[in-house]
Amino acid sequence: MSAVVPGRFEEVVVRSIIWGLIGGIYGGLFIGFKELISSLGYAGIAVIAAAALAGAVGAAFYGSIRVAVLGTLAGLFSGVTYLLAIAEADIQHLATLAAFCGIVVGFIYGTLRPAVSGALMKSLTGLVSGGMAGALIWSVTSLGINVNDFLVAGILAPLTGTFYIFWMFKVVDNLQCKLPLPLVGAIVAGLLAVIVAGSVWKIQGALLNAVDAVTVQSQNGSFGEILACITSAIAGGAIAGGNFAMIGLRWLRPD
Protein backbone atom coordinates (compact mmCIF):
# COMPACT_ATOMS: atom_id res chain seq x y z
CA MET A 1 0.00 0.00 0.00
CA SER A 2 1.18 3.51 -0.77
CA ALA A 3 2.18 5.76 2.09
CA VAL A 4 -0.26 8.38 3.28
CA VAL A 5 0.62 11.81 1.91
CA PRO A 6 1.73 14.02 4.82
CA GLY A 7 -0.93 16.53 5.69
CA ARG A 8 -3.53 15.00 3.37
CA PHE A 9 -5.73 13.74 6.21
CA GLU A 10 -5.71 17.17 7.85
CA GLU A 11 -6.51 18.75 4.48
CA VAL A 12 -9.50 16.45 4.02
CA VAL A 13 -10.82 17.22 7.51
CA VAL A 14 -10.40 20.99 7.14
CA ARG A 15 -11.95 21.08 3.68
CA SER A 16 -14.87 18.92 4.85
CA ILE A 17 -15.54 21.27 7.76
CA ILE A 18 -15.39 24.41 5.61
CA TRP A 19 -17.55 22.97 2.83
CA GLY A 20 -19.96 21.66 5.44
CA LEU A 21 -20.32 25.11 6.98
CA ILE A 22 -20.78 26.71 3.57
CA GLY A 23 -23.30 24.02 2.72
CA GLY A 24 -25.27 24.77 5.87
CA ILE A 25 -25.41 28.47 4.99
CA TYR A 26 -26.45 27.61 1.45
CA GLY A 27 -29.15 25.21 2.66
CA GLY A 28 -30.65 27.83 4.96
CA LEU A 29 -30.59 30.48 2.24
CA PHE A 30 -32.08 28.09 -0.31
CA ILE A 31 -35.08 27.04 1.75
CA GLY A 32 -35.72 30.64 2.82
CA PHE A 33 -35.58 31.97 -0.73
CA LYS A 34 -37.73 29.10 -1.98
CA GLU A 35 -40.47 29.90 0.51
CA LEU A 36 -40.25 33.61 -0.25
CA ILE A 37 -40.38 33.15 -4.03
CA SER A 38 -43.23 30.63 -3.79
CA SER A 39 -45.24 33.05 -1.66
CA LEU A 40 -44.86 35.68 -4.39
CA GLY A 41 -46.58 33.38 -6.89
CA TYR A 42 -43.56 31.89 -8.68
CA ALA A 43 -43.65 28.39 -7.24
CA GLY A 44 -42.94 26.84 -10.65
CA ILE A 45 -39.45 28.30 -10.85
CA ALA A 46 -38.80 28.67 -7.12
CA VAL A 47 -36.17 25.92 -7.03
CA ILE A 48 -34.12 27.49 -9.83
CA ALA A 49 -34.41 31.05 -8.54
CA ALA A 50 -33.73 30.10 -4.91
CA ALA A 51 -30.68 28.01 -5.83
CA ALA A 52 -29.34 30.86 -7.97
CA LEU A 53 -29.84 33.50 -5.26
CA ALA A 54 -28.35 31.29 -2.57
CA GLY A 55 -25.32 30.68 -4.78
CA ALA A 56 -24.93 34.40 -5.48
CA VAL A 57 -25.11 35.38 -1.81
CA GLY A 58 -22.64 32.69 -0.76
CA ALA A 59 -20.25 33.71 -3.54
CA ALA A 60 -20.54 37.37 -2.54
CA PHE A 61 -19.32 36.49 0.94
CA TYR A 62 -16.43 34.58 -0.61
CA GLY A 63 -15.56 37.33 -3.10
CA SER A 64 -15.45 40.08 -0.46
CA ILE A 65 -16.77 39.16 2.95
CA ARG A 66 -16.54 42.73 4.23
CA VAL A 67 -18.71 44.30 1.56
CA ALA A 68 -21.11 41.36 1.86
CA VAL A 69 -21.41 41.92 5.61
CA LEU A 70 -21.97 45.64 5.03
CA GLY A 71 -24.73 44.90 2.51
CA THR A 72 -26.32 42.40 4.89
CA LEU A 73 -26.24 44.88 7.78
CA ALA A 74 -27.66 47.61 5.55
CA GLY A 75 -30.57 45.37 4.56
CA LEU A 76 -31.16 44.28 8.15
CA PHE A 77 -31.04 47.82 9.52
CA SER A 78 -33.23 49.34 6.81
CA GLY A 79 -35.73 46.47 6.95
CA VAL A 80 -36.19 46.51 10.72
CA THR A 81 -36.25 50.33 10.90
CA TYR A 82 -38.80 50.63 8.10
CA LEU A 83 -41.14 48.02 9.55
CA LEU A 84 -40.98 49.66 12.97
CA ALA A 85 -41.52 53.17 11.63
CA ILE A 86 -44.20 52.59 8.99
CA ALA A 87 -47.61 51.29 9.99
CA GLU A 88 -48.70 50.27 6.48
CA ALA A 89 -45.47 48.92 5.05
CA ASP A 90 -45.01 48.37 1.32
CA ILE A 91 -42.51 45.83 -0.01
CA GLN A 92 -41.50 48.06 -2.94
CA HIS A 93 -40.74 51.00 -0.66
CA LEU A 94 -38.80 48.68 1.63
CA ALA A 95 -36.76 47.31 -1.27
CA THR A 96 -36.00 50.84 -2.51
CA LEU A 97 -34.81 51.96 0.93
CA ALA A 98 -32.68 48.83 1.39
CA ALA A 99 -31.12 49.21 -2.06
CA PHE A 100 -30.28 52.85 -1.33
CA CYS A 101 -28.62 52.00 1.99
CA GLY A 102 -26.69 49.11 0.48
CA ILE A 103 -25.53 51.19 -2.49
CA VAL A 104 -24.29 53.98 -0.23
CA VAL A 105 -22.26 51.76 2.10
CA GLY A 106 -20.97 49.63 -0.79
CA PHE A 107 -19.89 52.70 -2.75
CA ILE A 108 -18.06 54.12 0.25
CA TYR A 109 -16.32 50.83 1.00
CA GLY A 110 -15.36 50.32 -2.65
CA THR A 111 -13.83 53.78 -2.66
CA LEU A 112 -11.69 53.01 0.37
CA ARG A 113 -10.76 49.35 -0.13
CA PRO A 114 -9.58 47.48 -3.27
CA ALA A 115 -10.55 44.09 -1.78
CA VAL A 116 -14.00 44.41 -3.34
CA SER A 117 -12.61 43.80 -6.84
CA GLY A 118 -13.64 40.14 -7.21
CA ALA A 119 -17.00 40.31 -5.46
CA LEU A 120 -19.18 41.05 -8.48
CA MET A 121 -17.72 38.46 -10.85
CA LYS A 122 -17.78 35.79 -8.17
CA SER A 123 -21.37 36.67 -7.26
CA LEU A 124 -22.38 36.34 -10.90
CA THR A 125 -20.57 33.02 -11.07
CA GLY A 126 -22.42 31.85 -7.96
CA LEU A 127 -25.70 33.01 -9.49
CA VAL A 128 -25.10 31.03 -12.68
CA SER A 129 -23.80 27.98 -10.80
CA GLY A 130 -26.79 27.91 -8.48
CA GLY A 131 -29.17 28.41 -11.38
CA MET A 132 -27.62 25.50 -13.27
CA ALA A 133 -27.89 23.24 -10.23
CA GLY A 134 -31.47 24.35 -9.60
CA ALA A 135 -32.35 23.74 -13.24
CA LEU A 136 -31.13 20.14 -12.97
CA ILE A 137 -33.32 19.56 -9.92
CA TRP A 138 -36.26 21.26 -11.65
CA SER A 139 -35.85 19.03 -14.71
CA VAL A 140 -36.03 15.95 -12.48
CA THR A 141 -39.15 17.13 -10.66
CA SER A 142 -40.80 18.15 -13.94
CA LEU A 143 -40.69 14.49 -14.95
CA GLY A 144 -43.05 13.72 -12.07
CA ILE A 145 -40.35 12.51 -9.69
CA ASN A 146 -41.08 13.78 -6.19
CA VAL A 147 -38.00 14.97 -4.32
CA ASN A 148 -38.42 16.52 -0.88
CA ASP A 149 -36.55 19.63 0.24
CA PHE A 150 -34.33 17.61 2.58
CA LEU A 151 -32.84 15.68 -0.34
CA VAL A 152 -32.85 18.70 -2.65
CA ALA A 153 -30.76 20.77 -0.22
CA GLY A 154 -28.30 17.92 0.26
CA ILE A 155 -27.81 17.64 -3.51
CA LEU A 156 -27.89 21.32 -4.41
CA ALA A 157 -25.21 22.46 -1.96
CA PRO A 158 -22.34 20.28 -3.31
CA LEU A 159 -23.63 20.52 -6.88
CA THR A 160 -23.62 24.33 -6.81
CA GLY A 161 -20.19 24.30 -5.18
CA THR A 162 -18.86 21.99 -7.88
CA PHE A 163 -20.19 24.16 -10.71
CA TYR A 164 -18.86 27.22 -8.90
CA ILE A 165 -15.26 26.14 -8.51
CA PHE A 166 -14.92 24.89 -12.07
CA TRP A 167 -16.60 28.00 -13.48
CA MET A 168 -14.32 30.05 -11.24
CA PHE A 169 -11.23 28.52 -12.80
CA LYS A 170 -12.50 28.86 -16.38
CA VAL A 171 -14.23 32.24 -16.22
CA VAL A 172 -13.37 34.46 -13.29
CA ASP A 173 -9.63 33.68 -13.25
CA ASN A 174 -9.49 34.84 -16.88
CA LEU A 175 -12.09 37.62 -16.81
CA GLN A 176 -11.38 40.80 -14.95
CA CYS A 177 -14.19 43.10 -13.89
CA LYS A 178 -13.70 46.46 -15.64
CA LEU A 179 -16.18 48.38 -13.50
CA PRO A 180 -14.87 50.98 -11.03
CA LEU A 181 -14.46 49.51 -7.55
CA PRO A 182 -16.98 51.89 -5.92
CA LEU A 183 -19.59 50.75 -8.45
CA VAL A 184 -18.79 47.08 -7.78
CA GLY A 185 -19.22 47.61 -4.05
CA ALA A 186 -22.46 49.51 -4.62
CA ILE A 187 -23.97 46.78 -6.83
CA VAL A 188 -23.05 43.87 -4.55
CA ALA A 189 -24.01 45.57 -1.29
CA GLY A 190 -27.21 46.98 -2.80
CA LEU A 191 -28.41 43.59 -4.05
CA LEU A 192 -27.57 41.89 -0.76
CA ALA A 193 -29.39 44.61 1.16
CA VAL A 194 -32.55 44.09 -0.90
CA ILE A 195 -32.39 40.31 -0.40
CA VAL A 196 -31.90 40.64 3.36
CA ALA A 197 -34.65 43.27 3.69
CA GLY A 198 -37.01 40.97 1.78
CA SER A 199 -36.17 38.18 4.20
CA VAL A 200 -36.94 40.50 7.13
CA TRP A 201 -40.29 41.29 5.50
CA LYS A 202 -41.06 37.59 5.13
CA ILE A 203 -40.10 36.79 8.73
CA GLN A 204 -42.19 39.68 10.03
CA GLY A 205 -45.21 38.42 8.10
CA ALA A 206 -44.75 34.89 9.42
CA LEU A 207 -44.54 36.13 13.00
CA LEU A 208 -47.66 38.24 12.64
CA ASN A 209 -49.55 35.25 11.31
CA ALA A 210 -48.53 33.03 14.23
CA VAL A 211 -51.42 34.06 16.48
CA ASP A 212 -53.02 30.77 17.41
CA ALA A 213 -51.91 27.32 18.47
CA VAL A 214 -52.53 25.77 15.06
CA THR A 215 -50.43 28.40 13.32
CA VAL A 216 -47.69 28.14 15.94
CA GLN A 217 -47.59 24.37 15.47
CA SER A 218 -47.36 24.91 11.72
CA GLN A 219 -44.51 27.37 12.20
CA ASN A 220 -42.66 24.89 14.42
CA GLY A 221 -43.03 22.28 11.72
CA SER A 222 -41.59 24.72 9.18
CA PHE A 223 -38.61 25.40 11.43
CA GLY A 224 -38.03 21.66 11.70
CA GLU A 225 -38.01 21.37 7.91
CA ILE A 226 -35.52 24.24 7.67
CA LEU A 227 -33.19 22.59 10.19
CA ALA A 228 -33.45 19.30 8.30
CA CYS A 229 -32.52 21.02 5.03
CA ILE A 230 -29.57 22.77 6.66
CA THR A 231 -28.36 19.47 8.13
CA SER A 232 -28.67 17.75 4.76
CA ALA A 233 -26.76 20.56 3.03
CA ILE A 234 -24.01 20.39 5.67
CA ALA A 235 -23.60 16.66 5.04
CA GLY A 236 -23.58 17.10 1.26
CA GLY A 237 -21.07 19.94 1.43
CA ALA A 238 -18.78 18.07 3.83
CA ILE A 239 -18.72 14.97 1.64
CA ALA A 240 -18.00 16.97 -1.50
CA GLY A 241 -15.30 19.06 0.18
CA GLY A 242 -13.56 16.00 1.57
CA ASN A 243 -13.60 14.28 -1.80
CA PHE A 244 -12.17 17.35 -3.54
CA ALA A 245 -9.37 17.49 -0.98
CA MET A 246 -8.61 13.80 -1.53
CA ILE A 247 -8.18 14.29 -5.29
CA GLY A 248 -6.02 17.37 -4.69
CA LEU A 249 -8.27 20.07 -6.15
CA ARG A 250 -6.68 23.40 -5.34
CA TRP A 251 -8.22 25.99 -3.09
CA LEU A 252 -9.91 29.06 -4.41
CA ARG A 253 -8.27 32.30 -3.36
CA PRO A 254 -10.54 35.13 -2.23
CA ASP A 255 -9.64 38.58 -3.50
VENSUL-V339273 format. One line per field, one symbol per residue. ss: DSSP state (H for helix, E for strand, L for the rest). phi: phi as a letter, one per 20 degrees, with the letter a starting at -180 (. if undefined). psi: psi as a letter, one per 20 degrees, with the letter a starting at -180 (. if undefined). A space follows every 50 residues. Layout:
ss = ???
phi = ???
psi = ???
This chain:
ss = LLLLLLLHHHHHHHHHHHHHHHHHHHHHHHHHHHHHHHHLLLHHHHHHHH HHHHHHHHHHHHHLHHHHHHHHHHHHHHHHHHHHHLLLLLHHHHHHHHHH HHHHHHHHHHHHLHHHLLHHHHHHHHHHHHHHHHHHHHHHHLLLLLLLHH HHHHHHHHHHHHHHHHHHHHLHHHLLLLLLHHHHHHHHHHHHHHHHHHHH HHHHHHHHHLLLHHHHHHHHHHHHHHHHHHHHHHHHHHHHHHHHHHLLLL LLLLL
phi = .ffffgnffffffffffffffffffffffffffffffffendffdfffff fffffffffffffaffffffffffffffffffffedfdfcffffffffff fffffffffffecffegeffffffffffffffffffffffffeneecffg fgffefgfffffgffffgfedffdcefefgggffgfffffffffffffff ffffffffeedcffffffffffffffffffffffffffffffffffenff fedfe
psi = qqqpppigghgggghggghgghhggggggghghggghhhijlhhjhgggg hgghhggghghggnhghggghghghgghgggghhhpgnqphggghggggg gggghhggghhhpiiihigghhghghggghggghhggghghijjopprhg hgghggghgghghghhhghhfhhjoppiqqghhghggghgghgggghhgg gggghhhhimirhggghgghhghhhghggggghggggggggghhhhikpq qqoq.
